[in-house]
Each structure stands twice: as C-alpha cells, then as structure tokens.
Amino acid sequence: MSKLSTDILRIISITFIIINHTGWWFFSEMGTYNERELSHLVAWVNQLGKPSVLFFIFLSGYAFGRHRLNQNFDTGRFYLHRFLRIWVPYFLISVIYWLDNGTSGENFWRGILIGSHKYHLYFIPLISFLYLLFPLLRKIPFSWKYLSLFFGIMVAIHFFASDYQDYPIFLGWQTDFTDHLFASKYYNVEPYEMIFFSLFFFQLGLWSAREGKMPGTDFFQRSISFMNKTLFWIIVMCIFFGWTLLDYYLRVRVGMPSDPAGRIWRIPVVFYAISVIFFMQNMLTRIQSDFIGQLSRASFLVYLIHPLILDYFRLWNVPFLFFSVIAVSWALGYLGTVLSAQSRFLGILLGDGDKVLRNFLVK
C-alpha cells in the first residue's frame, strides 16, 4: 500500500468512528418502538464504517512492519517510542475524562489500565497489548500455515464467545453448547474476541509490510486478469458489505439490541475489512500529499478528543450535529498537531514526543 492510501484509510476510519459515536443514539433505536427512517440510515452508515477499528489495527501492524525501528530493532527504544506517541496523550485525556465524569479516585488507575474512563478508550490498552507482543510477532515469518492458524484461532474464539454470550455467530446461526442463561449472566468473553480479532489484523499488517503486499495478492491478480482489478474489488466490497448488513439485520430481528447486533467482532466484518484493504492496496500508488499526511498524523488526537466535542454538540439538530462534530474534531486535532511541532513541551503532551526525541530513539 502507498503512504497516501494508508493515510486516507486512516482518515476515513477515524471519520467513520466519529460518525458512529455521534449517531449511536439513533442507531440504538433499531429494533425498538422508536425505530424510524433515520434509524435505518444511521444503521447503514454504521455498518458501512464498522471495520474502522480493524483498519487502525491493521495499519498499526503495517506501519511498524515498515518502520525504521523495525529495521534495526531495539526493544527499549520501541517501547519508549510507543509510550511517547500513545500513552502520554492517552494519560492526559484520561485525566480530563476522569475529572469530567467525577469517577472515584480508587478507580482511576484501573480505568487507565483498561481504558474505561470513556467508552472509546478501550482501544489504547488493546493496541498496547499488541505492541507488548510486537518483539515476538515481528519474528513470525509469513506462510499460509501461520495465516490459517491465526485465522482459525480467531474464528474458534468467535464461536466460543458467541455461544457463551448467546449471540448468533453469523446470519442468525447459533449453537447450543452452553447454558445461555447462566453464561450470559456471569461471563463476558467479548474481550477475548477483541484480542484475537485484533491480533489477526495486526499480524496481517506486519506480513503485508514485510511482503510488500497483502497475502494472496498474486493469486487474485492471476485469477482476475480477465477483468479490471478496481471493478473486481468494488464488487467484492459490495458483496461483503451486504453480508455484514444482512448479518446485522438478522441479529436485530431475533431480538438482539442494536449495539451488540452491530458490533465489530463478527466474521462478515472481517471479510469486509479485508476486501477494503485489498481495494486500497491498488489505489493512489504514485501520489503524495503532505497535508493528507498531517491529517493522518492528527488522527490519533482526533480519536482521543472527539467525545468531548460530541458532548458539547449533542443537543444540536441532526444534520448539523454530524457535520459539527466531524469538522471541529478534525480542526482541533490538526491544530494540536501543528502546535506540537512548534513547542517541545506541547509535542510531548500531544503525542509528538517521538519526533521531539527522535535523535535519542533512532541510531
């Protein structure tokens, strides 16, 4: 994938995450007496951008597969790099959310460790776990055997978790291995799904960076030589998006609340995400844009702060609500990135500490 393709995919992903969080209230109306046309529209958009977190995880693996820190790897420098880039701004924004929510002091450090100070912060401990494993994962060579192993474990965990939480596995299909009343009441195994789905996409990103292309690219290029590659992947994306949407509607129609029915950790979403990555791999290979690169760099700040913006605009009219939250979140995130380049202190606080101390991080 070209740098511009990865930058655009990152920007699109965070924008969809903002849209999904902004429209959650309307999305949650699906399957209830409050369901309306707006609910369906938001549900379609929600499912259209559902793989966004998986894209971020794939791009994290891809970025570090190509990063100079991976070429001359040093464990200490790698973790210092990630601490300055991720954990300093994460800690700062967690303190702000903690003060805003009035959470008791005894839960502060636990909230930091599991990302519970705001609904979207779970992603930081999740990606940090993958970074913790990175020194091991980077040593795993690509082979179809290893790819099948990672994919198989992910699917097995998904079957197990769906059964224990009384969730359909896909398209309404459900097993009956456990006492669902007991399991759904006392167990929450979704975190295991999150870990293994994320592990699969992170490793897929690492392999793609190492191989210079997504696994399976050569096979598809030979197989679809009879038609335009772009058209082929557009058709494939439409098919897997249709599967994702149908899976969601079937879950809602059997009585599942909209939020768990439309969650990220589903098999159709995996195939939909992979099809989009294949599509983006063949796009914009010779174009560069410094502005797009800066926006991509700002995406992490945008991710951290957008719920604050959403809370401010929440009572505004629907069309203006979506536009305002997206525009203001990106504007403030971009501004923070620009300011962090002007001040060493702000740079460290806002996630540019890796650039501030680059001479110490890279030999």
C-alpha positions as CSV (number, residue, x, y, z in Angstrom):
1,M,0.0,0.0,0.0
2,S,1.2,3.5,-0.8
3,K,1.6,6.1,2.0
4,L,-1.3,8.1,0.6
5,S,-3.5,5.0,0.6
6,T,-2.7,4.3,4.3
7,D,-3.2,7.9,5.2
8,I,-6.5,8.1,3.5
9,L,-7.7,4.8,5.0
10,R,-6.7,6.1,8.5
11,I,-8.6,9.4,7.9
12,I,-11.7,7.6,6.6
13,S,-11.6,5.2,9.6
14,I,-11.5,7.9,12.3
15,T,-14.2,9.9,10.5
16,F,-16.5,6.8,10.5
17,I,-15.7,6.3,14.2
18,I,-16.8,9.8,14.9
19,I,-20.0,9.3,12.8
20,N,-20.8,6.0,14.6
21,H,-20.4,7.5,18.0
22,T,-22.3,10.6,17.1
23,G,-25.2,8.5,15.6
24,W,-25.2,5.9,18.4
25,W,-28.5,7.2,19.9
26,F,-30.3,6.8,16.5
27,F,-28.5,3.5,15.8
28,S,-29.7,2.1,19.1
29,E,-33.4,2.8,18.2
30,M,-33.2,-0.1,15.7
31,G,-35.4,-3.0,16.8
32,T,-37.4,-0.8,19.3
33,Y,-40.7,1.0,19.1
34,N,-38.7,4.2,18.4
35,E,-37.3,2.8,15.1
36,R,-37.7,5.3,12.2
37,E,-36.2,6.0,8.8
38,L,-33.3,7.9,10.4
39,S,-32.5,4.9,12.5
40,H,-32.1,2.8,9.4
41,L,-30.0,5.4,7.6
42,V,-27.6,5.7,10.6
43,A,-27.5,1.8,10.9
44,W,-26.4,1.5,7.2
45,V,-23.7,4.1,7.7
46,N,-22.7,2.5,11.0
47,Q,-22.2,-0.9,9.3
48,L,-20.5,0.8,6.3
49,G,-17.8,2.1,8.6
50,K,-17.8,-0.9,11.0
51,P,-14.3,-2.2,10.2
52,S,-12.7,1.2,11.1
53,V,-11.1,-0.1,14.3
54,L,-9.8,-3.2,12.4
55,F,-8.3,-0.8,9.8
56,F,-6.5,1.1,12.6
57,I,-5.1,-2.2,14.0
58,F,-4.0,-3.4,10.5
59,L,-2.4,0.0,9.8
60,S,-0.5,-0.1,13.1
61,G,1.0,-3.5,12.2
62,Y,1.7,-2.3,8.7
63,A,3.4,0.9,9.9
64,F,5.7,-0.9,12.3
65,G,6.4,-3.6,9.8
66,R,8.0,-0.8,7.6
67,H,9.2,1.5,10.4
68,R,12.9,2.2,10.8
69,L,12.6,1.0,14.4
70,N,11.8,-2.5,13.0
71,Q,14.8,-2.5,10.6
72,N,17.3,-2.1,13.5
73,F,15.1,-3.3,16.3
74,D,15.8,-2.4,19.9
75,T,13.1,-3.3,22.4
76,G,13.8,-0.3,24.8
77,R,13.6,2.3,22.0
78,F,10.5,0.7,20.6
79,Y,8.6,0.9,23.9
80,L,9.8,4.4,24.6
81,H,8.6,5.4,21.1
82,R,5.2,4.0,21.8
83,F,5.0,5.5,25.3
84,L,5.7,9.0,24.0
85,R,3.4,8.6,21.0
86,I,0.4,6.8,22.6
87,W,0.5,6.7,26.4
88,V,1.4,10.4,27.2
89,P,-1.6,11.9,25.4
90,Y,-3.8,8.9,26.5
91,F,-3.0,9.6,30.1
92,L,-3.6,13.3,29.7
93,I,-7.0,12.8,28.1
94,S,-8.0,10.1,30.6
95,V,-7.4,12.5,33.4
96,I,-9.7,15.0,31.7
97,Y,-12.4,12.4,31.2
98,W,-11.9,11.2,34.8
99,L,-12.4,14.7,36.2
100,D,-15.3,15.3,33.9
101,N,-17.1,12.1,35.0
102,G,-16.4,12.6,38.7
103,T,-15.1,9.0,39.0
104,S,-13.9,8.0,42.4
105,G,-10.1,8.1,43.0
106,E,-9.8,4.4,43.7
107,N,-10.9,3.5,40.2
108,F,-8.6,5.9,38.4
109,W,-5.6,3.6,37.8
110,R,-7.8,0.7,36.9
111,G,-9.6,2.9,34.4
112,I,-6.2,3.8,32.9
113,L,-5.2,0.1,32.6
114,I,-8.5,-1.0,30.9
115,G,-9.4,2.3,29.1
116,S,-12.7,2.7,31.0
117,H,-12.7,6.5,31.6
118,K,-14.6,6.9,28.3
119,Y,-16.3,4.4,26.0
120,H,-13.7,4.6,23.2
121,L,-10.5,4.4,25.3
122,Y,-10.5,0.6,25.4
123,F,-8.6,0.8,22.1
124,I,-5.5,2.1,23.8
125,P,-4.9,-0.8,26.2
126,L,-5.9,-3.2,23.3
127,I,-3.3,-1.8,20.9
128,S,-0.8,-1.5,23.7
129,F,-1.2,-5.3,24.3
130,L,-0.3,-5.9,20.7
131,Y,2.7,-3.6,21.0
132,L,3.8,-5.6,24.0
133,L,3.8,-8.7,21.8
134,F,5.4,-7.0,18.9
135,P,9.0,-8.2,19.6
136,L,7.6,-11.7,19.3
137,L,5.2,-11.1,16.4
138,R,7.8,-9.5,14.2
139,K,9.8,-12.7,14.2
140,I,6.9,-14.8,12.8
141,P,7.5,-15.3,9.1
142,F,4.6,-15.3,6.7
143,S,3.3,-18.6,5.5
144,W,-0.1,-19.8,4.6
145,K,0.2,-22.2,7.5
146,Y,0.6,-19.4,10.0
147,L,-2.1,-17.3,8.3
148,S,-4.5,-20.2,8.6
149,L,-3.5,-20.7,12.2
150,F,-4.2,-17.1,13.2
151,F,-7.4,-17.0,11.3
152,G,-8.5,-20.4,12.7
153,I,-7.9,-19.3,16.3
154,M,-9.8,-16.1,15.7
155,V,-12.8,-18.0,14.3
156,A,-12.7,-20.6,17.1
157,I,-12.7,-17.8,19.8
158,H,-15.6,-16.1,18.0
159,F,-17.6,-19.4,18.0
160,F,-16.9,-19.9,21.7
161,A,-17.6,-16.3,22.7
162,S,-20.8,-16.1,20.6
163,D,-22.1,-19.3,22.2
164,Y,-21.3,-18.1,25.8
165,Q,-22.9,-14.7,25.3
166,D,-25.9,-16.1,23.5
167,Y,-25.0,-14.3,20.3
168,P,-25.6,-15.6,16.7
169,I,-22.3,-16.5,15.1
170,F,-23.4,-15.1,11.7
171,L,-26.5,-14.8,9.6
172,G,-28.6,-15.8,12.7
173,W,-26.9,-19.2,13.0
174,Q,-26.4,-20.2,16.6
175,T,-25.0,-23.2,18.5
176,D,-26.4,-24.6,21.7
177,F,-23.4,-25.8,23.7
178,T,-23.9,-23.9,26.9
179,D,-26.5,-22.9,29.4
180,H,-27.0,-19.4,27.9
181,L,-29.0,-18.1,30.9
182,F,-26.1,-18.8,33.2
183,A,-23.3,-17.9,30.7
184,S,-24.7,-14.6,29.6
185,K,-25.3,-13.6,33.2
186,Y,-21.9,-14.4,34.7
187,Y,-19.4,-14.3,31.9
188,N,-18.2,-11.7,29.5
189,V,-15.8,-13.3,27.0
190,E,-16.0,-10.5,24.3
191,P,-12.6,-9.1,25.4
192,Y,-11.1,-12.4,24.2
193,E,-12.7,-11.8,20.8
194,M,-11.3,-8.3,20.8
195,I,-7.8,-9.6,21.4
196,F,-7.8,-12.3,18.8
197,F,-9.5,-10.3,16.1
198,S,-7.0,-7.6,16.7
199,L,-4.1,-10.0,16.8
200,F,-5.1,-11.4,13.4
201,F,-5.3,-7.9,11.8
202,F,-2.1,-6.6,13.4
203,Q,-0.2,-9.7,12.2
204,L,-1.8,-9.3,8.8
205,G,-0.4,-5.7,8.7
206,L,3.0,-6.9,9.7
207,W,3.1,-9.6,7.0
208,S,1.8,-7.2,4.4
209,A,4.6,-4.7,5.1
210,R,7.2,-7.4,5.1
211,E,5.9,-8.9,1.8
212,G,5.2,-5.6,0.2
213,K,1.6,-6.6,-0.5
214,M,-1.4,-8.3,1.1
215,P,-1.1,-12.1,1.3
216,G,-3.0,-13.6,-1.6
217,T,-2.3,-10.6,-3.9
218,D,-0.5,-12.7,-6.6
219,F,-3.3,-15.3,-6.6
220,F,-6.0,-12.7,-7.1
221,Q,-4.0,-10.9,-9.8
222,R,-3.7,-14.1,-11.8
223,S,-7.4,-15.1,-11.2
224,I,-8.9,-11.8,-12.2
225,S,-6.7,-11.0,-15.1
226,F,-9.9,-11.2,-17.3
227,M,-11.4,-8.0,-15.7
228,N,-10.4,-4.7,-14.2
229,K,-9.0,-5.1,-10.7
230,T,-10.6,-2.0,-9.3
231,L,-14.0,-3.1,-10.6
232,F,-13.5,-6.6,-9.2
233,W,-12.7,-5.3,-5.6
234,I,-15.6,-2.8,-5.7
235,I,-17.9,-5.8,-6.4
236,V,-16.3,-7.9,-3.7
237,M,-16.6,-5.0,-1.2
238,C,-20.3,-4.6,-2.0
239,I,-20.8,-8.3,-1.5
240,F,-19.1,-8.4,1.9
241,F,-20.8,-5.2,3.0
242,G,-24.1,-6.8,2.0
243,W,-23.2,-9.8,4.2
244,T,-22.3,-7.5,7.1
245,L,-25.5,-5.6,6.8
246,L,-27.7,-8.7,6.4
247,D,-26.0,-10.3,9.5
248,Y,-26.8,-7.1,11.5
249,Y,-30.4,-7.0,10.5
250,L,-30.9,-10.7,11.2
251,R,-29.5,-10.2,14.7
252,V,-31.8,-7.3,15.3
253,R,-34.8,-9.2,14.0
254,V,-34.2,-12.0,16.5
255,G,-34.4,-9.6,19.4
256,M,-30.7,-8.5,19.9
257,P,-30.2,-4.9,20.9
258,S,-28.8,-2.9,18.1
259,D,-25.4,-2.2,19.6
260,P,-24.3,-5.9,20.2
261,A,-26.0,-6.9,17.0
262,G,-23.8,-4.5,15.0
263,R,-20.6,-5.0,16.9
264,I,-17.1,-5.0,15.2
265,W,-16.1,-8.6,16.2
266,R,-18.0,-10.5,13.6
267,I,-16.9,-12.8,10.7
268,P,-18.6,-10.8,8.0
269,V,-16.9,-7.6,9.2
270,V,-13.5,-9.4,8.9
271,F,-14.1,-10.3,5.2
272,Y,-15.5,-6.8,4.5
273,A,-12.4,-5.2,6.1
274,I,-10.0,-7.4,4.1
275,S,-11.8,-6.6,0.8
276,V,-11.4,-2.8,1.5
277,I,-7.7,-3.3,2.3
278,F,-7.2,-5.1,-1.0
279,F,-9.0,-2.3,-2.8
280,M,-6.9,0.4,-1.2
281,Q,-3.7,-1.5,-1.9
282,N,-4.1,-0.8,-5.6
283,M,-5.1,2.9,-5.3
284,L,-3.0,6.1,-5.4
285,T,0.4,4.4,-5.6
286,R,2.3,7.3,-7.1
287,I,0.7,10.4,-5.4
288,Q,2.0,12.1,-2.3
289,S,0.3,14.8,-0.1
290,D,1.9,16.5,2.9
291,F,-1.4,17.8,4.0
292,I,-3.1,14.4,4.0
293,G,0.0,13.1,5.9
294,Q,-0.5,15.7,8.5
295,L,-4.2,14.9,8.9
296,S,-3.3,11.2,9.2
297,R,-0.8,12.1,11.9
298,A,-3.5,14.1,13.7
299,S,-6.0,11.2,13.6
300,F,-4.9,9.8,17.0
301,L,-5.6,13.2,18.7
302,V,-8.9,13.3,16.9
303,Y,-9.8,9.9,18.2
304,L,-8.9,10.9,21.7
305,I,-10.8,14.2,21.9
306,H,-13.9,13.7,19.7
307,P,-16.2,12.5,22.5
308,L,-15.6,15.8,24.3
309,I,-16.8,17.6,21.1
310,L,-19.7,15.3,20.8
311,D,-20.8,16.0,24.4
312,Y,-20.8,19.7,23.6
313,F,-22.9,19.5,20.4
314,R,-25.1,16.6,21.4
315,L,-28.4,18.6,21.6
316,W,-28.0,20.2,18.2
317,N,-30.1,19.3,15.1
318,V,-29.2,16.1,13.4
319,P,-27.6,17.3,10.1
320,F,-25.6,20.0,11.9
321,L,-24.7,17.6,14.7
322,F,-22.8,15.2,12.5
323,F,-21.1,17.9,10.4
324,S,-20.1,20.0,13.5
325,V,-18.6,17.1,15.5
326,I,-16.6,15.9,12.5
327,A,-15.4,19.3,11.5
328,V,-14.5,20.6,14.9
329,S,-12.8,17.3,16.0
330,W,-10.6,17.3,12.9
331,A,-9.8,21.0,13.2
332,L,-8.8,20.8,16.8
333,G,-6.8,17.6,16.2
334,Y,-5.0,19.2,13.3
335,L,-4.3,22.3,15.3
336,G,-2.9,20.3,18.1
337,T,-0.5,18.6,15.7
338,V,0.6,21.9,14.2
339,L,1.2,23.4,17.7
340,S,3.0,20.3,19.0
341,A,5.6,20.9,16.2
342,Q,6.2,24.4,17.5
343,S,6.8,23.5,21.1
344,R,8.8,20.7,22.6
345,F,6.6,20.7,25.7
346,L,3.3,20.5,23.8
347,G,4.9,18.0,21.5
348,I,5.5,15.6,24.4
349,L,2.0,16.2,25.8
350,L,0.2,15.8,22.5
351,G,1.9,12.6,21.2
352,D,4.8,14.1,19.2
353,G,7.3,13.1,21.8
354,D,8.7,10.5,19.4
355,K,9.5,13.3,17.0
356,V,10.9,15.6,19.7
357,L,13.3,12.9,20.9
358,R,13.9,11.2,17.6
359,N,17.7,11.6,17.9
360,F,17.6,9.5,21.1
361,L,15.2,6.9,19.7
362,V,16.8,6.0,16.4
363,K,20.5,5.3,15.9
